[in-house]
C-alpha cells in the first residue's frame, strides 16, 4: 500500500479513484457504507463488507463475509494459488496429450492405449484440482 486516505467526503473519494484510474493505475476500493458507494462504483474492483450498507453491497463487485480485513489477504493467496494450479494443469494437459497424439501418429501407441492414458491423465488432473489450495 502506497497511500492511505481517511475522513474523506464521498465525492472526494470517487474523484480520487477516478484520478488514479486516469493515470493508468488499477484501483481496488474497500468500503462498507453509503458514503463509499460512489468510489466503489468508480474503482476497477469494489469490495464491500457483508455487514455494511445494502447499497455498498449492491454496487461492489465483491462482498466478503468477514469481520477481519485479513480475509482479503487470504482471498488473494487463494486466487494466486488457483491461477498457478490452472496454468500448471493446462501445461501438463497440453504436453501430455500432445505426446499421446505424437506417439499415436508415429504408430508407437495403439488407439486404445492412447485413449486409456488420456482418460487416466484427465482423472489425475481432476483429483489434483480437488486438493487444498492453501496449506
VOPAGU-2260 file (C-alpha; in pm, 1 decimal, decimal comma):
REM VOPAGU-2260
SITE   aa  ch    i         X         Y         Z
SITE  UNK   A    0       0,0       0,0       0,0
SITE  UNK   A    1     144,2     330,1    -105,9
SITE  UNK   A    2    -111,0     573,4      33,5
SITE  UNK   A    3    -388,1     590,6     288,0
SITE  UNK   A    4    -666,7     849,6     299,4
SITE  UNK   A    5    -920,0     879,3     580,1
SITE  UNK   A    6   -1214,0    1102,4     673,4
SITE  UNK   A    7   -1274,8    1199,6     311,8
SITE  UNK   A    8   -1608,2    1310,5     166,5
SITE  UNK   A    9   -1784,1    1066,0     -70,9
SITE  UNK   A   10   -1732,6    1283,2    -379,6
SITE  UNK   A   11   -1364,8    1328,8    -291,5
SITE  UNK   A   12   -1324,1     950,4    -263,5
SITE  UNK   A   13   -1477,1     899,1    -606,5
SITE  UNK   A   14   -1269,1    1182,5    -753,6
SITE  UNK   A   15    -950,6    1029,4    -611,5
SITE  UNK   A   16   -1037,3     685,7    -752,5
SITE  UNK   A   17   -1114,1     831,8   -1095,7
SITE  UNK   A   18    -787,7    1031,0   -1094,1
SITE  UNK   A   19    -587,2     719,0   -1014,1
SITE  UNK   A   20    -761,2     522,9   -1290,0
SITE  UNK   A   21    -695,2     810,0   -1534,1
SITE  UNK   A   22    -323,5     773,5   -1455,0
SITE  UNK   A   23    -344,9     407,9   -1558,3
SITE  UNK   A   24    -346,0     256,3   -1210,0
SITE  UNK   A   25    -562,9     -36,9   -1112,4
SITE  UNK   A   26    -776,7      69,8    -818,3
SITE  UNK   A   27    -931,6    -155,0    -555,8
SITE  UNK   A   28   -1173,5      23,0    -323,7
SITE  UNK   A   29   -1279,2    -130,1       4,9
SITE  UNK   A   30   -1586,4      16,6     168,1
SITE  UNK   A   31   -1884,3     -61,2     385,1
SITE  UNK   A   32   -2105,9     244,3     392,9
SITE  UNK   A   33   -2330,9     463,2     184,8
SITE  UNK   A   34   -2056,1     724,2     164,5
SITE  UNK   A   35   -1825,1     468,3      -1,4
SITE  UNK   A   36   -2070,6     379,9    -279,3
SITE  UNK   A   37   -1955,9     637,0    -539,6
SITE  UNK   A   38   -1593,1     530,3    -502,8
SITE  UNK   A   39   -1686,6     160,2    -505,0
SITE  UNK   A   40   -1858,5     203,5    -840,0
SITE  UNK   A   41   -1571,4     411,5    -983,1
SITE  UNK   A   42   -1299,9     161,0    -887,7
SITE  UNK   A   43   -1178,0    -124,5   -1106,5
SITE  UNK   A   44   -1279,9    -359,7    -826,7
SITE  UNK   A   45   -1511,1    -261,9    -543,9
SITE  UNK   A   46   -1506,2    -473,1    -228,3
SITE  UNK   A   47   -1775,3    -439,2      36,6
SITE  UNK   A   48   -1803,4    -588,9     383,3
SITE  UNK   A   49   -2113,9    -803,1     432,0
SITE  UNK   A   50   -2209,3    -613,5     748,4
SITE  UNK   A   51   -2201,6    -282,7     561,3
SITE  UNK   A   52   -2476,6     -81,5     399,7
SITE  UNK   A   53   -2701,2    -256,5     147,7
SITE  UNK   A   54   -2617,8     -10,6    -129,7
SITE  UNK   A   55   -2244,3     -70,6     -83,4
SITE  UNK   A   56   -2301,2    -446,3    -113,0
SITE  UNK   A   57   -2510,4    -397,3    -427,9
SITE  UNK   A   58   -2261,5    -169,7    -601,7
SITE  UNK   A   59   -1947,9    -363,0    -506,8
SITE  UNK   A   60   -1806,1    -629,6    -736,1
SITE  UNK   A   61   -1715,8    -848,2    -438,7
SITE  UNK   A   62   -1878,2    -878,3     -98,2
SITE  UNK   A   63   -1677,8   -1055,5     168,5
SITE  UNK   A   64   -1843,5   -1215,9     466,5
SITE  UNK   A   65   -1573,0   -1148,0     721,2
SITE  UNK   A   66   -1522,1    -938,7    1028,6
SITE  UNK   A   67   -1146,8    -924,2     972,9
SITE  UNK   A   68    -987,7    -747,8     676,7
SITE  UNK   A   69    -709,7   -1009,1     683,8
SITE  UNK   A   70    -953,3   -1222,8     485,1
SITE  UNK   A   71    -858,0   -1008,4     183,6
SITE  UNK   A   72    -503,7   -1142,0     216,6
SITE  UNK   A   73    -640,6   -1497,8     229,1
SITE  UNK   A   74    -856,4   -1424,6     -75,6
SITE  UNK   A   75    -550,4   -1300,8    -265,1
SITE  UNK   A   76    -349,0   -1608,5    -166,2
SITE  UNK   A   77    -629,1   -1840,0    -279,8
SITE  UNK   A   78    -661,6   -1655,4    -612,2
SITE  UNK   A   79    -286,3   -1669,8    -676,3
SITE  UNK   A   80    -271,0   -2039,1    -589,4
SITE  UNK   A   81    -568,6   -2111,9    -813,1
SITE  UNK   A   82    -410,3   -1934,9   -1109,3
SITE  UNK   A   83     -83,2   -2126,1   -1058,8
SITE  UNK   A   84    -276,7   -2453,8   -1048,2
SITE  UNK   A   85    -476,6   -2371,2   -1361,1
SITE  UNK   A   86    -159,6   -2282,2   -1552,4
SITE  UNK   A   87      17,5   -2596,4   -1430,1
SITE  UNK   A   88    -276,6   -2818,5   -1525,1
SITE  UNK   A   89    -300,6   -2653,4   -1865,2
SITE  UNK   A   90      70,3   -2706,1   -1940,5
SITE  UNK   A   91      50,0   -3070,4   -1828,9
SITE  UNK   A   92    -264,5   -3146,8   -2030,9
SITE  UNK   A   93    -128,9   -2985,2   -2349,0
SITE  UNK   A   94     209,5   -3156,0   -2314,1
SITE  UNK   A   95      75,9   -3499,1   -2220,9
SITE  UNK   A   96    -198,7   -3506,4   -2482,1
SITE  UNK   A   97      38,6   -3369,9   -2744,8
SITE  UNK   A   98     277,2   -3651,7   -2661,5
SITE  UNK   A   99      -3,3   -3907,0   -2687,6
SITE  UNK   A  100    -104,4   -3770,7   -3027,3
SITE  UNK   A  101     256,3   -3778,6   -3145,2
SITE  UNK   A  102     305,0   -4137,1   -3026,3
SITE  UNK   A  103     -24,5   -4235,7   -3185,9
SITE  UNK   A  104      64,8   -4078,4   -3520,5
SITE  UNK   A  105     407,4   -4247,9   -3509,9
SITE  UNK   A  106     235,6   -4582,6   -3454,0
SITE  UNK   A  107     402,8   -4637,8   -3115,9
SITE  UNK   A  108      75,6   -4640,8   -2919,2
SITE  UNK   A  109    -241,2   -4814,1   -3031,0
SITE  UNK   A  110    -560,2   -4601,5   -3010,1
SITE  UNK   A  111    -699,9   -4795,2   -2711,3
SITE  UNK   A  112    -384,1   -4737,8   -2504,8
SITE  UNK   A  113    -375,5   -4372,1   -2602,1
SITE  UNK   A  114    -740,5   -4330,1   -2501,1
SITE  UNK   A  115    -682,1   -4506,0   -2168,5
SITE  UNK   A  116    -379,2   -4288,5   -2088,2
SITE  UNK   A  117    -573,5   -3976,8   -2185,0
SITE  UNK   A  118    -860,9   -4071,8   -1954,0
SITE  UNK   A  119    -622,1   -4157,3   -1668,2
SITE  UNK   A  120    -446,2   -3822,3   -1707,8
SITE  UNK   A  121    -783,6   -3645,9   -1700,3
SITE  UNK   A  122    -869,4   -3829,8   -1380,6
SITE  UNK   A  123    -531,4   -3739,3   -1230,7
SITE  UNK   A  124    -567,5   -3370,4   -1315,3
SITE  UNK   A  125    -921,3   -3373,2   -1172,2
SITE  UNK   A  126    -807,3   -3533,0    -846,3
SITE  UNK   A  127    -516,6   -3290,3    -815,2
SITE  UNK   A  128    -756,3   -2999,8    -873,6
SITE  UNK   A  129    -963,9   -3106,3    -573,2
SITE  UNK   A  130    -675,1   -3068,5    -325,4
SITE  UNK   A  131    -649,4   -2767,4     -94,2
SITE  UNK   A  132    -506,8   -2450,9    -243,4
SITE  UNK   A  133    -365,9   -2327,6      86,7
SITE  UNK   A  134    -151,7   -2529,1     318,6
